[in-house]
Amino acid sequence: MPRLIKKTSKKAGLSPGTLVHIGEIKAETAKFSLINYDPQQIQEKELATIDESFPYKDTPPVTWINIDGLHEIDIIQKIGHQFNIHPLTLEDIVNTGQRGNCRFNFVRR
């Protein structure tokens, strides 16, 4: 009779809030884009690094930051620290196995 082998999770034994990418890697390197808008204007731009989004943190319009490539944990930690995103939320973001889309969109209002 064949035995069932249970696959252990990469997260097994780690404390809550520990960032471990779970799921398919859909982008070789992370790519960033930003949309900054209000009723009078809209600005769209591709970013070379996530650091380019940080000056928009305290601007009056709505800022949408799109990150493709959530497997780069250091980038997710950096944006979480900059925008004060709770560690458990960041943990959910990098667990892309729970959803079909490997994308995180952060909107600051």
N, C-alpha and C positions, 0 to 999 in steps of 0.2 A: 504494500500500500504506500503510495507516494506521500511524503511529508510536505506540508505547506511551510515554506520559509517566509517568515515575516520580515519585510524590509524595514530597517530602523530609520528613523528620521534623522536628518542632519542636526536637528534642534534638540534631540534627546539629551537630557542632562544639563542643558544650558539654562541660565536664568531668564525669566521673562524680560523682553525688551532687547535681547541680544540679536543683532542683525546678521542673518544668514539668508542669502538668496536661495529661494526654493522655487523651482519651475524651470522652464525652458529659457535659455539665453537667446533673445531674438535680435540683438544688435551687438556687433563685435565691440564697438566702443560707444560710450554714452554720447548722445547728441542732445543739445539744449536749444530751446526756442522760447521766445518771450512775446507776449501780447500785452500791451499797456493801453488801457482805454478809459474814456469817460464819454459823456454825451456829445462833446465837441470834437473829439479826435480819437484816432486809433494808430498805434505804432506797433509794427511787427518786426522782429529781428531774430536772426540766428545768432547764438552765442558760442564763442570758442571754448569758454570755461563757465562753470556754474558761478564763479566769483563775479562775473559780469552782471548777474541778476541782483546782487546784494544792494546796490545803490537804489533800486526800485522799492526796497522794503518799506520805506516811510514816505513814498510819494502819494499824492492825493488820488490819482485814478486807480482803477482796478488793475491789478497785475496778475497775469496768468503765466506761470512758468511750466513748460512742458519738458519732461525728461524721458528720453527713449534710451533704455539700457540700464535697467535697475540692478543689474548684477554687480555693479561697481559700488560696493558697500561704503567705501570712504567718501564718495560723492554724496550718497544719501545721508550719511552721518553729518557731513559738512552743512548741507542745506537744512537738516533737522536742527542743528545747533543754531544756525543763523536765524531761522524763522521760529524757533521755540516750538518745534513739533514734538509731541510726547513720544517717548521711546516705544511704547506699545503700538502707536500709530505707524511709526517707521517700520516696526517689525511686520505689521500687516502689509505695508507697501511693498516690501521686498519678497513677500510670500506670494509670488505670482501664480503659483499652482492652484490657487483658489479661484482664479478667474482666467478668462481667455485672453485678455488684453494685457500685454506687458508694458504698461505705461502708467505713469503717475502724473497727475495734473494738480498743481497747487495754486489756488486762487486766494489772493490776499485782497481784502476789501477795506 
